[in-house]
């Protein structure tokens, strides 16, 4: 997996994944709020899970060895990072 990550263009995955999520998010917000999507940026196929691990596991069953864009439904990245930092300070 480390070799796969080294070969991946993380910025490109983030850019494409974010654009795909923006197009489809109304299909998942608000009814799936707090769940996770793993997005295949090549096929735009979506995998839904109650956790990021579950979403990615579903995606990897069909595409082993691939890297996916993962997003928490209804939360933007800055908000998630801020919440994580607040939790670390407790």
C-alpha positions in Angstrom: 0.0 0.0 0.0 2.9 2.4 0.7 4.1 2.0 -2.9 0.6 2.8 -4.1 0.4 6.0 -2.1 3.9 7.1 -3.4 2.6 6.7 -7.0 -0.7 8.5 -6.3 -1.2 12.1 -7.0 -2.9 13.0 -3.7 -3.7 16.5 -4.8 -5.4 15.3 -8.0 -7.4 12.7 -6.1 -8.5 15.4 -3.6 -9.4 17.9 -6.4 -11.4 15.3 -8.5 -13.0 13.7 -5.4 -14.1 17.1 -4.0 -15.6 18.0 -7.4 -17.5 14.7 -7.6 -18.8 15.1 -4.1 -20.1 18.7 -4.8 -22.1 17.3 -7.7 -23.7 14.4 -5.8 -23.9 15.7 -2.2 -27.6 16.7 -2.3 -28.4 13.0 -2.9 -26.8 12.2 0.6 -27.4 15.3 2.7 -29.1 15.5 5.1 -30.5 11.9 5.3 -27.0 10.3 5.5 -25.4 13.0 7.6 -22.3 11.8 9.5 -21.8 8.7 7.3 -18.9 8.4 4.9 -18.5 8.1 1.2 -15.5 6.5 -0.6 -15.4 7.9 -4.1 -13.7 6.2 -7.0 -12.5 9.3 -8.9 -12.0 7.4 -12.2 -15.5 5.8 -12.4 -17.3 8.2 -10.0 -18.8 5.2 -8.2 -19.8 5.9 -4.6 -19.5 3.5 -1.6 -21.4 4.5 1.5 -20.5 3.4 5.0 -21.2 4.2 8.7 -17.4 4.8 9.1 -14.6 5.6 6.7 -13.2 2.2 7.2 -16.5 0.5 6.1 -16.8 2.8 3.0 -13.3 2.1 1.9 -13.6 -1.7 2.6 -16.7 -1.8 0.3 -14.8 0.1 -2.4 -11.7 -2.2 -2.1 -13.8 -5.3 -2.5 -14.4 -4.2 -6.1 -11.1 -2.3 -6.6 -8.3 -3.8 -4.5 -5.2 -1.7 -4.3 -6.9 1.5 -5.4 -6.9 4.8 -3.5 -10.3 6.5 -2.9 -11.4 10.0 -2.0 -13.2 9.8 1.4 -15.6 12.4 2.8 -17.8 12.6 5.8 -21.3 13.6 4.6 -22.3 17.0 5.7 -19.0 18.2 7.1 -16.3 20.2 5.4 -12.7 19.4 5.8 -11.8 22.5 7.8 -14.6 21.8 10.2 -13.5 18.2 10.7 -9.9 19.3 11.3 -11.0 21.9 13.8 -13.1 19.4 15.7 -10.3 16.9 15.8 -7.9 19.5 17.2 -10.5 20.4 19.9 -10.9 16.8 20.8 -7.1 16.4 21.1 -6.9 19.3 23.6 -9.3 17.7 26.0 
